[in-house]
Amino acid sequence: MKNVLKYIVIFLGILILCLLTIVTLTIFYKYKNDDDKIMNNITLAPKIDPSFSIRDFHINKNEVHLYLENNSNNSHFIRVYDRKNGKLISEITVK
């Protein structure tokens, strides 16, 4: 009986250490910020014409959403740019 209890205690101790290691590594990888380096400058391609004014913007993890208004004909666009390289992903005409 003592040998069985001894093996159960050793097994549970090893299991606790393994699970503690897994939890620690998971927390470390979750809060690692290598993907989300702060970018100060983004060069947009194609560039925004001077006839457009930026009404609003929103930054997701990998995308920059710009809400643009054309001052000459009062049309509205939403442009989505890639955050890393600044290339145009899509353009939506709102008005």
N, C-alpha and C positions, 0 to 999 in steps of 0.2 A: 504494500500500500504506500509506503514512504517513497519508493522508487517511482511510482506512477505520479505522485504529487510533485516530486522533484522534477520530472520531465515536463509536466504541465507548467510549472513555474518558469522553467528555463525557456520553454516554447513561447509562453506569453511575454516574457521579457524580451526575447528576440523579435517577436511580433510588434511590441510597442516601439522598439528602436527603429525597426523598418518603417513603420507608419509615421513616426516622428520625422524621420529623414525625408519621406515622401512629402509630408506637409510642408517642411521647411523649404525643400526644393521648389514646390509649387508656388509658394509665396514669393520666393526669390525670382522665379521666371515671370510671374504675373506682374510684378512691379519693376521689372527691368525695363528701362526706357531707351533701349537702343533703336527701336523702330520709330519712336516719336521724338527724334531730335528736333530741337527748335530751329525753324528756318526763318531767318530775318529777311531775306530777299528772295523773291520769286520773279523770274522773267517770264511773262506771259507770251505765248505764241498762238495765234496772232495777237498783236497788241490791240488795245482798246483805242478806237478813233477818238479824236478830240471832240467830235460831235456827240459823243455819248457821255452821260454822267452816271456815276455809280450811286444808285439809290440805297442799296443794302448789300451785305455780303454775309456769308456763313461758311465756316471752315469745318469740314468733317475730318476724319482721320487721314484720308488720302485725297480729298477733293476740296476745291475752293469754289463756292457757288457765288456768282456775282449777279445782282439784279440791276440791269442797265436800262437807262432811258435815253432814247435818241432825241436830242433837243430840236432837231430840224423838223421831224414829222411826228413827234410825240408817240413813237412806237416803243414797246417795252420788250426786253429780252431777258432770259436767264441763261447765263453761260456757265458751264461746268468745266473747270480746269483741273488737271492733275497737279497735286501739290508738290510732287518731287521734281518734275521736269517742266512744269508750266504749260504743257500742251493742252489745246482745246479738246475736251472729250465730247461734249454735246452742247447744242444751242437750242433753246426753246423760245418760240415767239409767243408772247403773252397777249399783246395787244397790237 
